[in-house]
Amino acid sequence: MGVLRIRRDLVDEIVAHARRDHPDEACGVIAGPDGSDRPERFIPMLNAARSPTFYEFDSGDLLRLYREMDANDEVPVVIYHSHTATEAYPSRTDISYASEPFAHYVLVSTREPEEHEFRSYRIVDGVVTEEPVEVVESYMFANTGNDDAPDR
C-alpha cells in the first residue's frame, strides 16, 4: 500500500492555491525526479474550465509541462485539484480523467472556510484507493526523526 510523503511547504502551497481560486476549482502538479516518488517542484496550473464543479488542464499548458518534465527527467508525482463544495473524494469525472497510474491524486476540499481536508488517492483503471498522507519538514531526514537539521 502506498503512502504520499510530502513536505509541509508543498501542502501549504496547494492549500493556498485552492483558497486563492475558490469558488472555482484549482489544479496543478508537483513534479519530482523520475523513479523517486518525491514531490519537489510545485507547478500551479490554470483551470481552463474556470468552474466551481470541474477542472481541466489547458491542453497547451499540459503539453509544455510534459515537455519540461521530460527535459528535466521529472514525472508528475502529485496531481492535485480542489473541491469547493464537496468532500475531498474523486468525482466520476476525476476518475475518468485520471491517466497517470503512478501519480498521487491529491484532493483538497475548501468547503469549510477555516479548515481544509487534504487527501491522497491512487486511481488505476477506474479504481480509487485512498492512501495515507505523511507530511514531513524535509525529505532528507524524513525517516530519522531528526528534522531540525537544514534541508539543503
The 8 nearest C-alpha neighbors of each residue, nearest first, counted from 0:
[[1, 2, 130, 131, 128, 129, 121, 3],
 [2, 0, 130, 3, 131, 121, 129, 120],
 [1, 3, 131, 130, 132, 4, 0, 133],
 [2, 4, 132, 133, 5, 131, 1, 103],
 [5, 3, 133, 134, 132, 2, 135, 6],
 [4, 6, 134, 135, 3, 133, 38, 7],
 [7, 5, 135, 136, 9, 8, 134, 137],
 [6, 8, 10, 9, 134, 136, 135, 11],
 [7, 9, 11, 10, 6, 12, 136, 5],
 [10, 8, 12, 11, 7, 6, 13, 41],
 [9, 11, 7, 13, 12, 8, 14, 6],
 [10, 12, 8, 14, 9, 13, 15, 7],
 [13, 11, 9, 15, 10, 14, 16, 8],
 [14, 12, 16, 10, 15, 11, 17, 9],
 [13, 15, 17, 11, 16, 12, 18, 10],
 [14, 16, 12, 18, 17, 13, 11, 19],
 [17, 15, 19, 13, 18, 14, 12, 20],
 [18, 16, 14, 25, 20, 15, 19, 81],
 [19, 17, 15, 21, 16, 20, 14, 109],
 [18, 20, 16, 17, 21, 15, 25, 14],
 [19, 21, 17, 23, 18, 25, 22, 16],
 [22, 20, 23, 18, 19, 17, 24, 83],
 [21, 23, 51, 83, 20, 24, 50, 18],
 [24, 22, 51, 21, 50, 20, 49, 25],
 [23, 25, 81, 51, 82, 54, 50, 83],
 [26, 24, 17, 80, 81, 20, 46, 23],
 [27, 25, 80, 79, 44, 46, 43, 81],
 [28, 26, 43, 44, 79, 42, 78, 80],
 [27, 29, 78, 42, 77, 79, 30, 75],
 [30, 28, 41, 77, 40, 38, 42, 76],
 [31, 29, 75, 40, 76, 74, 38, 39],
 [30, 32, 38, 39, 73, 37, 74, 76],
 [33, 31, 73, 35, 72, 34, 74, 37],
 [34, 32, 73, 74, 35, 72, 31, 36],
 [35, 33, 36, 32, 74, 37, 31, 73],
 [34, 36, 37, 32, 33, 31, 38, 76],
 [37, 35, 34, 76, 38, 31, 32, 33],
 [38, 36, 35, 31, 39, 76, 32, 4],
 [39, 37, 31, 76, 29, 30, 5, 77],
 [40, 38, 31, 30, 37, 29, 41, 9],
 [41, 39, 30, 29, 31, 42, 38, 28],
 [40, 42, 29, 28, 39, 43, 30, 9],
 [43, 41, 28, 27, 29, 44, 40, 30],
 [44, 42, 27, 28, 41, 26, 45, 16],
 [45, 43, 27, 26, 42, 46, 56, 28],
 [44, 46, 47, 56, 26, 57, 43, 25],
 [45, 47, 49, 48, 55, 54, 56, 25],
 [46, 48, 57, 55, 49, 56, 45, 54],
 [47, 49, 50, 46, 55, 54, 53, 56],
 [50, 48, 46, 47, 23, 51, 54, 24],
 [49, 51, 23, 48, 53, 52, 24, 54],
 [50, 52, 23, 24, 22, 53, 83, 49],
 [53, 51, 50, 24, 82, 54, 23, 83],
 [54, 52, 50, 51, 24, 48, 55, 49],
 [55, 53, 46, 48, 24, 50, 56, 26],
 [54, 56, 47, 46, 48, 57, 53, 26],
 [55, 57, 46, 47, 58, 61, 45, 54],
 [56, 58, 47, 60, 59, 61, 55, 45],
 [57, 59, 61, 60, 56, 62, 55, 63],
 [60, 58, 62, 61, 57, 63, 56, 64],
 [61, 59, 63, 57, 58, 62, 64, 56],
 [60, 62, 64, 58, 59, 63, 57, 65],
 [61, 63, 59, 65, 64, 60, 58, 66],
 [64, 62, 66, 60, 61, 65, 67, 59],
 [63, 65, 61, 67, 62, 66, 60, 68],
 [66, 64, 68, 62, 67, 63, 69, 61],
 [67, 65, 69, 63, 64, 68, 70, 62],
 [66, 68, 64, 70, 65, 69, 63, 71],
 [67, 69, 73, 65, 71, 70, 66, 72],
 [70, 68, 72, 66, 71, 67, 73, 65],
 [69, 71, 67, 68, 72, 66, 73, 65],
 [72, 70, 68, 73, 69, 67, 32, 66],
 [73, 71, 69, 70, 33, 68, 32, 74],
 [74, 72, 32, 68, 33, 31, 71, 69],
 [73, 75, 33, 30, 31, 76, 68, 32],
 [74, 76, 30, 77, 29, 28, 102, 31],
 [77, 75, 102, 30, 38, 31, 74, 29],
 [78, 76, 103, 29, 102, 75, 28, 104],
 [79, 77, 28, 104, 27, 105, 103, 29],
 [80, 78, 105, 27, 26, 104, 106, 28],
 [79, 81, 26, 25, 106, 27, 107, 24],
 [82, 80, 107, 24, 25, 106, 108, 17],
 [81, 83, 108, 85, 84, 24, 107, 87],
 [82, 84, 109, 110, 108, 22, 85, 81],
 [85, 83, 110, 82, 109, 86, 108, 51],
 [86, 84, 82, 83, 110, 108, 87, 88],
 [85, 87, 88, 108, 82, 84, 116, 110],
 [88, 86, 108, 106, 107, 82, 116, 118],
 [87, 89, 86, 90, 106, 118, 85, 82],
 [90, 88, 93, 94, 91, 87, 106, 92],
 [89, 91, 93, 92, 94, 88, 95, 87],
 [90, 92, 94, 93, 95, 89, 96, 125],
 [91, 93, 95, 90, 94, 96, 89, 53],
 [94, 92, 90, 96, 89, 91, 95, 97],
 [93, 95, 91, 97, 92, 96, 125, 89],
 [94, 96, 92, 93, 97, 91, 125, 98],
 [97, 95, 93, 94, 98, 92, 91, 55],
 [96, 98, 94, 95, 99, 93, 122, 123],
 [97, 99, 96, 100, 123, 95, 122, 124],
 [98, 100, 102, 101, 97, 123, 122, 75],
 [101, 99, 123, 102, 98, 122, 121, 97],
 [102, 100, 99, 103, 76, 121, 123, 122],
 [103, 101, 76, 99, 77, 100, 104, 75],
 [102, 104, 77, 121, 120, 105, 76, 119],
 [105, 103, 120, 78, 119, 79, 77, 121],
 [106, 104, 119, 79, 118, 103, 78, 120],
 [105, 107, 87, 80, 118, 81, 79, 117],
 [108, 106, 117, 81, 116, 87, 82, 109],
 [107, 109, 82, 87, 116, 81, 115, 110],
 [110, 108, 83, 111, 115, 82, 107, 112],
 [109, 111, 84, 83, 108, 112, 85, 82],
 [110, 112, 109, 114, 113, 115, 108, 84],
 [111, 113, 114, 110, 109, 115, 18, 108],
 [114, 112, 111, 115, 109, 110, 18, 116],
 [115, 113, 111, 112, 116, 109, 110, 108],
 [116, 114, 109, 108, 111, 117, 107, 113],
 [115, 117, 108, 107, 87, 118, 114, 109],
 [118, 116, 107, 106, 115, 87, 108, 119],
 [119, 117, 106, 105, 87, 116, 107, 120],
 [118, 120, 105, 104, 130, 129, 103, 106],
 [121, 119, 129, 104, 128, 130, 103, 122],
 [120, 122, 128, 103, 127, 104, 123, 129],
 [121, 123, 127, 126, 125, 100, 120, 97],
 [122, 124, 100, 126, 125, 121, 127, 97],
 [125, 123, 126, 122, 100, 98, 97, 127],
 [124, 126, 123, 94, 122, 127, 95, 97],
 [125, 127, 123, 122, 124, 128, 94, 121],
 [128, 126, 122, 121, 120, 125, 129, 123],
 [129, 127, 121, 120, 130, 122, 126, 123],
 [128, 130, 120, 119, 121, 127, 131, 118],
 [129, 131, 2, 120, 119, 1, 128, 132],
 [132, 130, 2, 3, 133, 119, 129, 1],
 [131, 133, 3, 2, 4, 134, 130, 119],
 [134, 132, 4, 3, 5, 135, 131, 2],
 [133, 135, 5, 7, 6, 4, 132, 136],
 [136, 134, 6, 137, 7, 5, 141, 133],
 [135, 137, 6, 7, 146, 134, 138, 141],
 [136, 138, 135, 139, 6, 150, 141, 140],
 [139, 137, 141, 140, 135, 6, 136, 150],
 [138, 140, 137, 141, 150, 142, 146, 151],
 [141, 139, 143, 142, 138, 146, 145, 137],
 [140, 142, 138, 139, 143, 137, 135, 144],
 [143, 141, 140, 144, 145, 139, 138, 146],
 [144, 142, 145, 140, 141, 146, 139, 138],
 [143, 145, 142, 146, 141, 140, 147, 135],
 [146, 144, 143, 147, 140, 148, 141, 142],
 [145, 147, 148, 140, 144, 136, 137, 141],
 [146, 148, 145, 149, 136, 140, 150, 144],
 [147, 149, 146, 150, 145, 140, 137, 151],
 [150, 148, 151, 147, 146, 137, 139, 140],
 [149, 151, 137, 148, 139, 138, 140, 136],
 [150, 149, 139, 148, 137, 138, 140, 147]]
